[in-house]
Amino acid sequence: MYTVGEYMKKPAKNNTDSQIIRKLSRIEGQLEGVRRMIINNRECIEIIQQIMAIREALGAVGIELLKEDFICKRKNKTEIDSKYLKTLFKMNKY
């Protein structure tokens, strides 16, 4: 398994991939910030706000990946696969 930093060294397949990699790098930074907040005994509500922001950012990355995958596979399809819809709705719940 690779870290996002290791993926950053590899050439991205397309512009969407490089955008997703940048977003994941930003999320890694946010996670490190949460770790520091806990170590420094910051207020619980501040930590929870950061965790909520991370969850939202991860959800956005997941939706972007799902859209990219759908576009790539859509070329030979005439209707939307129910698996895509179910996954999208599950992601939007958070």
Backbone torsions as a table, in degrees:
resi	resn	phi	psi	omega
1	MET	NA	139.8	-178.2
2	TYR	-103.2	151.8	170.4
3	THR	-85.0	164.6	178.6
4	VAL	-61.0	-36.5	178.2
5	GLY	-59.4	-39.3	178.2
6	GLU	-68.4	-37.3	176.7
7	TYR	-66.3	-32.1	-179.3
8	MET	-62.1	-27.2	-178.8
9	LYS	-76.3	-21.1	-179.7
10	LYS	-87.2	147.7	176.8
11	PRO	-68.2	136.3	179.4
12	ALA	-76.0	150.2	179.1
13	LYS	-66.5	-37.1	-179.6
14	ASN	-156.9	-178.9	-177.0
15	ASN	-63.1	-37.7	179.7
16	THR	-62.0	-41.6	178.8
17	ASP	-60.0	-44.1	-178.3
18	SER	-68.0	-33.3	175.8
19	GLN	-66.1	-42.2	179.4
20	ILE	-64.6	-41.6	178.6
21	ILE	-61.4	-43.1	177.9
22	ARG	-62.2	-42.1	178.4
23	LYS	-63.0	-41.6	178.5
24	LEU	-65.1	-36.7	176.8
25	SER	-63.5	-40.6	177.9
26	ARG	-63.4	-40.5	178.4
27	ILE	-64.8	-39.8	176.1
28	GLU	-58.5	-41.7	177.4
29	GLY	-63.1	-40.4	177.9
30	GLN	-63.7	-40.6	178.2
31	LEU	-62.4	-41.8	177.9
32	GLU	-62.9	-38.4	177.3
33	GLY	-62.7	-40.6	177.3
34	VAL	-63.3	-41.4	177.8
35	ARG	-58.7	-45.0	179.1
36	ARG	-65.3	-37.5	178.9
37	MET	-61.4	-41.8	179.2
38	ILE	-66.5	-44.2	179.1
39	ILE	-60.8	-37.2	-178.0
40	ASN	-89.1	11.3	177.0
41	ASN	54.8	45.0	176.9
42	ARG	-70.9	163.9	-179.3
43	GLU	-60.1	140.6	-178.2
44	CYS	-57.0	-43.0	-177.4
45	ILE	-62.7	-35.5	177.7
46	GLU	-65.6	-41.6	179.6
47	ILE	-65.6	-44.0	-179.8
48	ILE	-62.8	-38.6	177.5
49	GLN	-60.5	-41.5	178.8
50	GLN	-67.1	-39.2	178.5
51	ILE	-63.8	-40.5	178.0
52	MET	-62.7	-39.9	178.4
53	ALA	-64.5	-39.0	178.3
54	ILE	-64.6	-44.7	179.0
55	ARG	-60.0	-43.1	179.4
56	GLU	-63.8	-43.0	179.3
57	ALA	-63.8	-41.6	178.0
58	LEU	-64.6	-40.1	177.0
59	GLY	-60.8	-41.3	178.8
60	ALA	-63.8	-39.7	177.6
61	VAL	-64.8	-43.4	179.2
62	GLY	-61.0	-42.6	178.7
63	ILE	-65.1	-40.3	178.3
64	GLU	-61.8	-43.6	177.7
65	LEU	-63.5	-42.0	179.6
66	LEU	-63.3	-43.6	178.5
67	LYS	-62.8	-43.6	-179.8
68	GLU	-61.9	-44.4	179.3
69	ASP	-63.5	-41.9	-179.9
70	PHE	-63.4	-43.8	-180.0
71	ILE	-62.4	-42.3	-179.5
72	CYS	-64.1	-41.0	-176.4
73	LYS	-89.2	-13.1	-174.8
74	ARG	-67.8	-23.6	-173.0
75	LYS	-51.6	-35.3	-176.8
76	ASN	-107.0	12.0	-177.3
77	LYS	-111.9	151.5	178.1
78	THR	-110.0	-11.4	178.1
79	GLU	-143.1	161.5	-178.1
80	ILE	-77.2	131.0	177.5
81	ASP	-69.2	135.3	-178.9
82	SER	-62.5	-28.2	178.2
83	LYS	-61.7	-40.2	177.7
84	TYR	-63.7	-45.6	-179.4
85	LEU	-62.6	-45.1	179.8
86	LYS	-61.4	-43.9	179.2
87	THR	-63.6	-43.2	179.7
88	LEU	-62.5	-44.4	179.2
89	PHE	-65.7	-38.8	177.1
90	LYS	-62.3	-41.5	-178.4
91	MET	-67.4	-35.6	-178.0
92	ASN	-73.1	-16.7	178.9
93	LYS	-65.6	-28.8	-175.9
94	TYR	-92.5	NA	NA
